[in-house]
Amino acid sequence: MNHTSRRIVIGILLAFCTFGFVSPLWAHFQVILPSNNIVSQGGDTNLELKVLFTHPFEQQLMDMERPRQFGVVIRSEKINLLDSLRANTSKEGLKSWETTYKIKRPGDHVFFVEPTPYWEPAEGIFIIHCTKTVVNAFGMEEGWDKPVGLRAEIIPLTRPYGLWAGNVFQGKVIVDGEPLKGADVEVEFYNEKSLVKAPADAYMTQVVRTDDQGIFTYAMPWDGWWGFAALAEAPEKVKSPDGKEEVGIELGAVLWIRAEKVK
């Protein structure tokens, strides 16, 4: 059973047991959202970045501990930004993170995060979604198609900025250095202010599959931020939080890109 089907089955069972009606278990997404994904000469060079763990379409926040890694790669130079993160706590007590970064030089800025493993009791697994987004600075297009060295990541085959709504995006998923074949890639819209209404649950999380080379394709139907999460099971097991059993790890390779509408 693939990851998406497993989540739906678990969601249905939980819904019957708890509420007496059917509702799917929404897809988890690690998120990095910059205030802009293209910085031009003469424009604002201060980026505000949000780092959070959430259900993007439903806008349901989950608690996120301080990440293991957070940084940016600029023309092959990796810069550690972990200490720059500031915690936000919602009224429900759920943590997310933010930072401000000043763009100083041209080139693609690949921001990345490796989160602290998240325990999902409904599925009995830990979740680690290694996540990236790319911000272009001052027109120098260099670095967007290079891996940053995460255990799981999506390598863009389409330039991940300067995209119109309706454009097709392709990416290649690698896990432990190898293409991830035949894997689900969950796609969700970051539905800020819940402006988009889904006619049925299946519309919230789109699903495509990687081919034998780990490549997937998706066309973004409207403007805004879109997240792609390719899912794999790690070969190793770890102790559950209570230490009583060995449990699995869901590795996610996540990429966030933005599409613009024609005005």
HELIX and SHEET records of a PDB file:
HELIX    1   1 HIS A    3  THR A   18  1                                  16    
HELIX    2   2 LEU A   82  SER A   84  5                                   3    
HELIX    3   3 GLU A  192  SER A  194  5                                   3    
HELIX    4   4 ASP A  201  TYR A  203  5                                   3    
SHEET    1   A 3 PHE A  29  PRO A  34  0                                        
SHEET    2   A 3 ASN A  46  HIS A  55 -1                                        
SHEET    3   A 3 GLN A  60  MET A  62 -1                                        
SHEET    1   B 4 PHE A  29  PRO A  34  0                                        
SHEET    2   B 4 ASN A  46  HIS A  55 -1                                        
SHEET    3   B 4 LYS A  95  LYS A 102 -1                                        
SHEET    4   B 4 ARG A  86  THR A  89 -1                                        
SHEET    1   C 5 ILE A  38  VAL A  39  0                                        
SHEET    2   C 5 ILE A 125  ALA A 137  1                                        
SHEET    3   C 5 GLY A 107  GLU A 114 -1                                        
SHEET    4   C 5 GLN A  69  ILE A  74 -1                                        
SHEET    5   C 5 GLU A  77  ASN A  80 -1                                        
SHEET    1   D 3 ILE A  38  VAL A  39  0                                        
SHEET    2   D 3 ILE A 125  ALA A 137  1                                        
SHEET    3   D 3 TYR A 118  GLU A 120 -1                                        
SHEET    1   E 4 ILE A  38  VAL A  39  0                                        
SHEET    2   E 4 ILE A 125  ALA A 137  1                                        
SHEET    3   E 4 GLU A 246  GLU A 260  1                                        
SHEET    4   E 4 LEU A 163  TRP A 164  1                                        
SHEET    1   F 6 ILE A  38  VAL A  39  0                                        
SHEET    2   F 6 ILE A 125  ALA A 137  1                                        
SHEET    3   F 6 GLU A 246  GLU A 260  1                                        
SHEET    4   F 6 GLY A 224  GLU A 233 -1                                        
SHEET    5   F 6 ASP A 184  PHE A 189 -1                                        
SHEET    6   F 6 GLN A 206  ARG A 209 -1                                        
SHEET    1   G 4 ILE A  38  VAL A  39  0                                        
SHEET    2   G 4 ILE A 125  ALA A 137  1                                        
SHEET    3   G 4 GLU A 246  GLU A 260  1                                        
SHEET    4   G 4 VAL A 238  LYS A 239 -1                                        
SHEET    1   H 3 ALA A 152  PRO A 156  0                                        
SHEET    2   H 3 VAL A 168  VAL A 175 -1                                        
SHEET    3   H 3 GLU A 178  PRO A 179 -1                                        
SHEET    1   I 3 ALA A 152  PRO A 156  0                                        
SHEET    2   I 3 VAL A 168  VAL A 175 -1                                        
SHEET    3   I 3 ILE A 215  ALA A 219 -1                                        
END                                                                             
